[in-house]
Amino acid sequence: MFYYLFYEQLIRYYSFFNIFRYITFRATYAAVTALLVSFVFGPIIIRKLKQLQVHENISVWVPRTHLSKEGTPTMGGIVILIATIVPTILWADLTNGYVLLVLLATAWMGAVGLIDDYLKAVRRLSKGLVAKYKLAGQIALGLVIGSILYFHPFSGEFATQTSVPFLKTHLIDFGWFYIPMVVLIITATSNAVNLTDGLDGLAIGLVGVAMATFAGFSYVTGHAVFSRYLNILYLPGSGELTVFCFAVVGASLGFLWYNARPAEVFMGDTGALALGGALGALAVLVKKELLLPVVGGVFVLEALSVLIQVFCFKLRHKRVFRMAPIHHHFELKGWEEPKVVVRFWIAGILFALLSLSTLKIR
C-alpha cells in the first residue's frame, strides 16, 4: 500500500519518496510495524481470549511439570497473523506474485489452525480438527501453490528446478513431480513447526531465526548484482519476499514478548501451522527446497524424534526417547525448560549460519 501510494504515485512530486523503492527500507519498517502491532493488539487479544476462556488443555503426553500451564490462553496465533499480514500489506508491493502467494499460504494454514484451536479450546473436542481434515487442508494448499507455479511460473525456465547447496551450476529438475514436491514440503514443514511448539518461546524463537535467514536468501536471489556475484539463481521479483520475512521476524519478537516463560498466551495451531506453511512456501518460492532442512534443522530433528519414537514402539514396543518430541526428552533428563529453549535456539542459529554459508561456499 505504501509502496504504491508513496513511490508510484507521489514520487513525481517529491523525490524524497524514492526511499520507498528500496526493499531494505520497507523491510526494516515492516519489522518495526509488526512489533508495534503486536504490542498494541497483543494485550487486547490476550484479554479477550481470557474472557472467552479459550485456554489450553494440557495433554497427558507431556511432562507433569506442564500441568501448571493449564488455563493459559491459546489461539494467540491470531496476534502473529495480524502482526504479519498487516505490515506486509502496508509495506510490500502487492502486485508482486511472490508476496501474494506467501500471504495465501500464511492465511490458509492460519485458517486451518484456527478451526483446530476453536474445536479444541471452545467446543472442547479433545482431538480438535480430525487429522485427515487437517492433512487435507495442507495438501490442498500445496496443490494450489504447486499448480500456480507449475502452470504459471514466475521463474521462467527454472519453473520446476531447484538449486543444489554447495554446487554452482547444478540444478535439479523435478519435472512432473514438482507439484507433489511442493505438497510434501508445505505439509511437512507446517507439521514440523507444530510439533516444535511445546515449550514457552521455543517455536516462535526458531521461526524468527529461520525467517531472518530466508530474508537473506530472498534479498540476494532477487538482486541481479548479488545473485550474479554469488552465482546463484536470479529470480526477478523474489526480493520483495524480504519484506514479508522481516514482518514475520518482527511479529515473532512481538509474540515472544508474551510467549516467553512463563507464557501469557500460546500460539496454538493458529500460529504454528501458519508459520510452518509460510516457511515451506518461502523455500519453494526462492528455490531453496534442499536447504530448508538445514535452515529448519531443529524442526527436522523434532519431527524425526516423533517418527522414530512411533516406529520403534510399534516395531519393538520400546522407546528411543523418554518422551517425544525431543524437547520433552531433555526435560525429563532434568534440563529446566528455559535451558532447553535457549539451547535449541542456539542450535537453530548454528543451522542458520551453516545454510547462509552455502551462498559463498560453492
C-alpha positions in Angstrom: 0.0 0.0 0.0 2.7 2.5 1.0 4.8 1.4 -2.0 2.0 2.2 -4.4 1.0 5.4 -2.6 4.3 7.0 -1.9 6.6 5.6 -4.6 4.4 5.1 -7.6 2.1 8.0 -7.0 3.9 10.7 -5.1 7.5 10.3 -6.4 6.7 12.6 -9.3 6.1 15.4 -6.8 8.6 14.7 -4.1 11.9 12.9 -4.7 12.1 12.1 -1.0 9.6 9.3 -1.6 12.2 7.5 -3.7 13.3 5.8 -0.5 10.2 3.6 -0.7 11.7 2.0 -3.7 14.3 0.2 -1.6 13.4 -3.2 -0.2 15.8 -2.8 2.7 14.0 0.3 3.9 10.5 -1.2 3.6 11.6 -4.5 5.1 13.0 -2.7 8.2 9.9 -0.7 8.7 7.7 -3.8 8.2 9.5 -5.4 11.1 9.1 -2.3 13.3 5.4 -2.1 12.3 4.9 -5.8 13.1 6.5 -5.3 16.5 4.2 -2.3 17.2 1.1 -4.1 16.0 2.0 -7.0 18.4 2.3 -4.5 21.3 -0.9 -2.8 20.5 -3.1 -5.8 19.7 -1.4 -8.4 21.8 -2.8 -7.4 25.2 -6.3 -6.8 23.7 -6.4 -10.3 22.1 -5.0 -12.0 25.2 -7.5 -10.3 27.4 -10.3 -11.3 25.1 -9.1 -14.9 25.0 -9.2 -15.0 28.8 -12.7 -13.6 28.9 -13.9 -16.2 26.5 -12.0 -18.9 28.4 -10.1 -20.0 25.3 -7.4 -21.8 27.2 -5.0 -24.7 26.7 -5.9 -28.1 27.9 -2.7 -29.8 28.9 -2.2 -33.2 27.2 -1.3 -36.3 29.2 1.5 -36.8 26.7 3.7 -34.1 28.2 5.8 -33.9 31.4 3.9 -33.4 34.6 5.7 -30.1 35.1 3.4 -28.7 32.4 0.3 -29.0 34.5 1.0 -25.6 35.9 0.3 -24.2 32.4 -3.3 -25.4 32.5 -5.7 -22.5 31.7 -3.2 -20.4 29.8 -5.0 -18.8 26.8 -4.3 -20.3 23.4 -5.1 -19.3 19.8 -2.5 -16.5 20.3 -1.5 -17.1 16.7 -4.1 -14.5 15.9 -1.6 -11.9 17.1 1.1 -13.4 14.8 -1.3 -13.4 11.8 -2.3 -9.8 12.3 1.3 -8.7 13.0 2.5 -10.4 9.8 -0.3 -9.7 7.3 -0.9 -6.1 8.2 2.7 -4.9 7.9 3.2 -6.9 4.7 0.1 -5.3 3.1 1.4 -1.8 4.2 5.0 -2.1 3.1 5.2 -4.7 0.3 4.4 -4.4 -3.3 1.0 -6.1 -3.5 1.3 -6.5 -7.3 4.1 -9.0 -6.7 3.1 -12.6 -7.2 5.6 -14.0 -4.7 4.2 -11.8 -1.9 0.6 -12.8 -2.8 1.4 -16.5 -2.7 3.2 -16.4 0.6 0.4 -14.4 2.1 -2.0 -17.0 0.7 0.0 -19.8 2.4 0.1 -17.9 5.7 -3.7 -17.1 5.8 -4.7 -20.5 4.5 -2.8 -22.5 7.1 -3.7 -19.9 9.8 -7.4 -20.6 9.0 -6.9 -24.4 9.3 -5.1 -23.9 12.6 -7.8 -21.5 13.8 -10.5 -24.1 13.1 -8.5 -26.7 15.0 -7.9 -24.4 18.0 -11.6 -23.4 18.0 -12.8 -27.1 18.1 -10.3 -27.9 21.0 -10.5 -24.8 23.1 -14.1 -23.5 22.5 -16.0 -26.6 21.5 -13.9 -28.8 23.9 -13.3 -31.5 21.4 -10.1 -33.1 22.7 -8.8 -34.0 19.2 -9.8 -30.8 17.6 -9.9 -30.9 13.8 -9.7 -34.5 12.7 -6.2 -35.3 11.4 -7.4 -36.3 8.0 -9.2 -32.9 7.5 -6.1 -31.0 8.7 -4.0 -33.0 6.3 -6.5 -32.3 3.5 -6.1 -28.5 4.2 -2.3 -28.8 4.0 -2.4 -30.9 0.8 -4.9 -28.6 -0.8 -2.7 -25.6 -0.2 0.3 -27.4 -1.6 -1.7 -28.3 -4.7 -2.8 -24.7 -5.2 0.7 -23.2 -4.9 2.3 -26.0 -6.8 -0.2 -25.8 -9.7 0.2 -22.0 -9.9 4.0 -22.2 -10.0 3.9 -25.1 -12.5 1.4 -23.7 -15.0 2.0 -20.0 -14.5 5.7 -19.9 -13.3 7.2 -16.7 -12.0 10.8 -18.0 -12.7 10.5 -18.8 -16.4 12.9 -21.6 -17.4 13.6 -22.5 -13.8 9.9 -23.3 -13.1 10.4 -26.9 -11.9 14.0 -26.7 -11.0 15.8 -26.0 -7.7 19.3 -25.1 -6.7 21.7 -27.6 -5.0 23.6 -26.4 -1.9 27.4 -26.0 -2.4 27.2 -26.5 -6.2 27.4 -23.5 -8.6 25.8 -24.7 -11.8 23.9 -27.8 -10.8 20.2 -27.7 -10.7 17.6 -30.5 -10.1 14.6 -30.5 -12.3 11.6 -32.1 -10.6 9.6 -32.2 -13.8 6.1 -33.7 -13.4 7.0 -34.4 -9.7 7.2 -30.7 -8.9 3.6 -30.3 -7.6 3.8 -33.4 -5.3 7.1 -32.0 -4.1 5.5 -28.7 -3.2 2.7 -30.5 -1.4 5.3 -32.6 0.6 7.3 -29.6 1.6 4.4 -27.4 2.8 2.7 -30.3 4.6 6.0 -31.5 6.3 7.1 -28.0 7.3 3.8 -27.0 8.8 3.6 -30.2 10.8 7.2 -29.9 12.0 6.7 -26.4 13.3 3.5 -27.5 15.0 5.4 -30.4 16.8 8.1 -28.0 17.9 5.5 -25.7 19.6 5.7 -27.4 23.0 7.7 -25.1 25.3 7.4 -21.4 26.1 9.1 -19.4 23.4 10.7 -22.4 21.6 8.9 -22.4 18.3 8.5 -18.7 17.8 12.2 -18.1 18.5 13.2 -20.7 16.0 10.8 -19.3 13.4 12.3 -15.8 13.8 15.8 -17.2 13.1 14.6 -19.2 10.1 12.7 -16.2 8.7 15.7 -13.9 9.1 17.7 -16.5 7.1 15.1 -16.6 4.4 15.1 -12.8 4.3 18.8 -13.0 3.3 18.1 -15.7 0.7 15.1 -13.7 -0.8 17.1 -10.5 -1.0 20.1 -11.9 -2.8 18.0 -14.1 -5.1 16.0 -11.1 -6.2 19.0 -8.8 -6.6 20.7 -9.0 -10.1 24.1 -7.9 -8.9 24.3 -10.0 -5.8 22.9 -13.2 -7.4 25.4 -12.9 -10.2 28.3 -12.3 -7.8 27.3 -15.3 -5.7 26.5 -17.3 -8.8 23.0 -18.3 -7.6 19.7 -18.3 -9.4 18.4 -14.9 -10.1 14.6 -14.7 -9.7 13.3 -11.2 -10.6 10.8 -10.0 -8.1 11.6 -12.5 -5.4 13.5 -9.9 -3.4 10.1 -8.5 -2.3 9.7 -11.5 -0.1 12.3 -9.9 2.2 9.6 -7.5 3.3 7.3 -10.4 4.3 10.2 -12.2 6.1 11.1 -9.2 8.1 7.4 -8.7 9.0 7.4 -12.3 10.4 10.7 -11.6 12.3 9.0 -8.5 13.9 5.9 -10.5 14.7 8.0 -13.2 16.2 9.7 -10.8 18.5 6.4 -9.2 19.4 4.8 -12.5 20.2 7.8 -13.7 22.1 7.2 -10.7 24.5 4.1 -12.6 25.7 5.2 -16.2 25.0 8.4 -16.1 27.0 8.3 -18.2 30.1 6.0 -18.1 31.9 3.9 -17.7 28.8 0.9 -15.4 28.9 -0.5 -17.0 25.8 0.2 -19.9 23.4 0.2 -19.6 19.7 -1.8 -22.8 19.2 -2.2 -24.4 15.8 -3.4 -21.0 14.5 0.2 -19.7 14.7 2.2 -22.9 14.3 0.5 -24.1 11.1 0.5 -20.6 9.6 4.2 -20.1 10.3 5.1 -23.6 9.1 3.1 -23.1 5.9 4.8 -19.7 5.2 8.2 -21.2 5.8 7.6 -24.1 3.4 6.2 -21.7 0.8 9.2 -19.4 1.1 11.6 -22.3 0.4 9.7 -23.2 -2.7 9.4 -19.7 -4.0 13.1 -18.9 -3.7 14.2 -22.3 -4.9 15.8 -23.3 -1.6 13.9 -26.5 -1.1 17.0 -28.6 -0.4 18.3 -26.0 2.1 15.1 -25.9 4.1 16.0 -29.0 6.2 19.2 -27.2 7.1 17.6 -23.8 7.9 15.0 -25.5 9.9 17.3 -28.2 11.3 15.7 -28.1 14.8 12.2 -28.5 13.3 13.5 -31.6 11.3 15.0 -33.1 14.5 11.8 -32.6 16.4 9.7 -34.2 13.7 12.2 -37.1 13.3 12.1 -37.8 17.0 8.4 -38.3 16.8 8.6 -40.6 13.8 11.5 -42.6 15.3 9.6 -43.0 18.6 6.4 -44.1 17.0 8.2 -46.5 14.6 10.3 -48.2 17.2 7.4 -48.5 19.7 5.3 -50.2 17.1 8.1 -52.4 15.9 9.7 -53.4 19.2 7.5 -51.9 21.8 10.5 -49.9 23.0 11.0 -46.1 23.3 14.2 -44.5 22.0 13.4 -41.2 23.8 12.0 -40.7 27.2 9.3 -38.7 25.5 8.8 -37.2 22.1 9.1 -34.6 20.6 12.7 -34.5 21.6 12.4 -31.3 23.7 10.4 -33.2 26.2 13.1 -35.9 26.3 15.6 -33.3 27.5 13.1 -32.0 30.1 12.8 -35.5 31.5 16.5 -35.8 31.6 16.5 -32.9 34.1 17.0 -29.8 31.9 14.9 -26.8 33.0 12.5 -25.5 30.3 14.4 -22.2 29.7 17.7 -24.2 29.3 16.1 -26.4 26.6 14.6 -23.4 24.8 17.8 -21.4 24.8 20.0 -24.4 23.7 17.6 -25.2 20.9 17.7 -21.5 19.8 21.5 -21.8 19.7 21.2 -24.9 17.6 18.8 -23.1 15.3 21.2 -20.2 14.9 24.0 -22.6 14.1 21.9 -24.2 11.4 21.0 -20.8 10.0 24.7 -19.8 9.8 25.5 -23.1 8.1 22.8 -22.6 5.5 23.9 -19.0 4.8 27.5 -20.2 4.3 26.3 -22.1 1.2 25.8 -18.8 -0.6 29.6 -18.4 -0.7 30.9 -22.0 -0.3 30.1 -23.2 -3.8 
